[in-house]
Amino acid sequence: MPRQKNPQLQPRLRFPDSGPDAFGPGKAELLRHIAATGSIAEAAAQLEMSYNRAWTLVRAMNRLFRGPLVLSVRGGGSGGGASLTPLGEQVLQLYTRMEDICRSATRTDWNALLRLLA
């Protein structure tokens, strides 16, 4: 198999465990898309996941923390929408920083490993 043009190290941090309800990179990405689009449906579409799956993940995240990470308003005349709560913004910021620190801490070894790839 030929080497990718620009291989990237992708930390896959999960907590509080590695089970199906754990918070990890997929849920963080869903939060990023909800924040960017203001919509669970649009975030799901951009991530090529079903609306039902996105809602399942949002409910799991909202149960995992002391308060909800995502607030939603049903459709209707106003069109509905979704946004991150202040707690959701904080969780996403902390998780993103943890990913960045992981990449930084492993940069030297990652560069050495890159040189060994075919």
C-alpha distance (Angstrom), angle and dihedral (degrees) to the residues before:
residue distance angle dihedral
M1 . . .
P2 3.83 . .
R3 3.79 119.5 .
Q4 3.80 117.6 -99.0
K5 3.79 115.1 -109.1
N6 3.80 95.4 -117.2
P7 3.81 111.5 10.3
Q8 3.78 112.8 -163.6
L9 3.79 132.2 -157.4
Q10 3.80 108.0 -123.0
P11 3.81 113.1 -166.8
R12 3.80 111.4 -149.1
L13 3.78 103.4 -157.1
R14 3.81 115.0 178.2
F15 3.78 132.9 179.7
P16 2.97 153.0 -135.8
D17 3.82 83.0 5.7
S18 3.80 138.2 -35.2
G19 3.80 96.1 -91.4
P20 3.80 125.9 120.3
D21 3.81 93.9 -88.4
A22 3.82 94.6 49.8
F23 3.79 119.0 122.2
G24 3.79 110.4 -117.9
P25 3.79 144.6 136.0
G26 3.81 96.1 -52.9
K27 3.78 94.5 53.9
A28 3.79 91.0 43.4
E29 3.81 89.2 53.3
L30 3.81 90.5 49.8
L31 3.81 89.5 52.2
R32 3.82 90.3 50.3
H33 3.79 90.9 52.6
I34 3.80 93.9 45.9
A35 3.81 89.3 51.2
A36 3.80 91.4 48.8
T37 3.81 97.7 44.6
G38 3.79 104.2 29.5
S39 3.80 88.1 -135.3
I40 3.78 136.3 92.1
A41 3.81 89.9 -156.0
E42 3.82 93.2 52.1
A43 3.80 92.2 44.0
A44 3.81 89.5 51.8
A45 3.81 91.6 48.7
Q46 3.81 92.4 50.2
L47 3.81 90.0 50.2
E48 3.81 91.4 45.7
M49 3.80 92.4 -121.5
S50 3.76 129.5 127.6
Y51 3.77 119.8 -95.6
N52 3.82 88.1 -122.7
R53 3.83 91.4 54.2
A54 3.81 91.1 49.5
W55 3.80 90.6 51.4
T56 3.81 90.8 48.5
L57 3.81 89.5 53.9
V58 3.82 92.7 46.2
R59 3.81 91.2 51.5
A60 3.83 90.5 48.5
M61 3.82 91.3 50.6
N62 3.79 92.1 47.0
R63 3.83 89.8 53.3
L64 3.81 94.3 46.3
F65 3.80 96.6 62.2
R66 3.80 134.9 53.4
G67 3.78 89.8 -100.6
P68 3.79 138.6 7.4
L69 3.80 120.1 -66.5
V70 3.80 93.9 -162.2
L71 3.79 130.0 41.2
S72 3.76 119.6 -164.6
V73 3.78 134.6 -167.0
R74 3.78 117.7 -154.8
G75 3.80 119.6 -119.1
G76 3.75 124.3 -102.4
G77 3.78 127.9 107.7
S78 3.80 92.8 -16.4
G79 3.80 92.7 47.7
G80 3.79 94.8 -124.0
G81 3.77 124.0 -119.3
A82 3.76 145.2 175.9
S83 3.77 137.1 -115.5
L84 3.77 139.9 178.2
T85 3.77 116.7 -100.3
P86 3.80 118.1 -131.6
L87 3.83 86.2 -97.7
G88 3.82 89.8 51.5
E89 3.79 90.8 51.3
Q90 3.81 90.5 48.7
V91 3.82 93.5 48.5
L92 3.80 91.5 48.8
Q93 3.81 91.9 47.2
L94 3.82 92.8 49.5
Y95 3.81 93.2 45.5
T96 3.81 92.1 48.4
R97 3.80 90.3 49.4
M98 3.81 90.1 50.7
E99 3.83 89.7 52.8
D100 3.80 90.7 49.4
I101 3.81 92.4 48.5
C102 3.81 90.0 49.4
R103 3.82 91.0 53.1
S104 3.79 91.2 46.8
A105 3.81 93.6 48.0
T106 3.80 91.9 51.0
R107 3.82 98.6 39.3
T108 3.83 96.4 106.7
D109 3.80 94.1 48.1
W110 3.82 91.1 42.2
N111 3.81 90.9 54.2
A112 3.81 90.0 49.5
L113 3.81 90.4 49.1
L114 3.81 90.9 49.0
R115 3.80 89.6 58.7
L116 3.82 88.9 56.7
L117 3.80 95.8 53.5
A118 3.80 118.4 105.6
